[in-house]
Every structure is written in structure tokens, then in C-alpha cells.
């Protein structure tokens, strides 16, 4: 199963979600997992690769998307979890792919398909934008997990993401499906409660039951370059992501 973890804006907890699902499957359920980081901020890569600063662009996803080379797979700091790291130069990729004439939407898929069978689960940490990087992720994925935080503009942005999802279905990948909407950074405020209520009323059966709370341990874990299950396995954040994995995969 290949899952693209997507959002249209930054700061929603998308990367935390990607890392937490991948590390939870690898650590707690002993699954063989690959995380592909195609966000130019490279936050997943920085957390999971202690030597990230020493990695050249030719050993990152840059070489696959821009140079058409095989995926550069690295061992992460977590057993059973491999990662294809990102690079800051991916921020220019949309411009270059816009002028490309052949298979610009399938460069990730063409190199991922030959190695998919080596893994139980593959997650793609998408950029917080709906350009050619995200289209490559959607074309390579089986399903899309959309991460949503509280707020009016955050809920409004779902419409544009859904539009991109539908366009990818119609043009490139008819069998692509929506895994669900994951509500993150929940707290006791009126804004949070109202946002979740609107989300559930609007997308009834596609909103996941698990809600990820606003939890300082999740932020601290990333700062310490650890996943939540190694940093603070008894935290509310760890409990929520463990529950999410059970909901999504029956693991």
C-alpha cells in the first residue's frame, strides 16, 4: 500500500503524521516501511537521518524527479524503516517539470514500482502545495491521507486539494482513492470543536475517528530528531498515533 500524506498549507502536522505512522508501523508492528520525502523543507529527512547534512542532492529524491535516476534509498535511524530523503532544490522542481514534455507526472511512480514489493507500506510526505511534486505523489500512490488542522481557511483549502485529487484521477490515475481526513492539533477551544464539527458534517464518512491532539511531546520529539514512540511513548501524541495506525490498517 502506497499512501500520500497531503495538505495544502504548512503547519498542519503533515510531516509529524508521516513520521509517526511510518515509525509506528516499523517499531510497534515490525513492518517493512519506506518513507519518501518530497517536501523541499526536508523535515522528515532531518529527523530520520542523523547524517542528513552530509547527503548530496544526487543521493536524494532530486535525482529521481529531475535526473530520472532510481530512488536513492537510505536506512533511517529506526529499524525496518527506510527513507528516500528530500533536498531544498526541490523547491524549483515545479518550474522545471512544467516545461518537461514527457511523463512529468509519473517520474516518482516509474522508479517506485520496481521496488514496491520490498515493503509492506510506503508513505509519501508531500509538500504543502498542489504542484507537480504533489501530482507525482498522487500518481504513485494508492490512497491519499489528507491532514487538516482547526480553522476556517484550513477547512476551505480542502476544496482545492479535492479538486487536484479529482483531476489526477481523471487524467493520470483512475483508481486513486481518498483514505480519509485526519484532524490534527485538536484542543478544547471553540475554534477546534467547531472546525471538527464542520469537517464531520461536510465529509461524514471520510473523516477518521481518531483525532490527533495538540501535544507538546510531538513538537519536542521532532526538535530532538526522534519519532514520538522513542521520545515519549506514554504521551497523548503517541497514544493517538498508535490508535490511528490501528484504525487505518487494523494493525
Secondary structure, DSSP 8 states (H G I E B T S, - for coil): -EEEEE-SSSSSSHHHHHHHHHHHHHHHH---EEEEE--TT-HHHHHH-TTGGG--GGGSHHHHHHH------EE-SSTTEEEE---GGGGGHHHHHHT--S-TTSHHHHHHGGGGGG-SEEEEE--SS-SHHHHHHHHH-SEEEEEEESSHHHHHHHHHHHHHHHHHHHHT-TT-EEEEEEEEEE-SSHHHHHHHHHHHHHSGGGEEEEEEE--HHHHHHHHTT--HHHH-TTSHHHHHHHHHHHHHH--
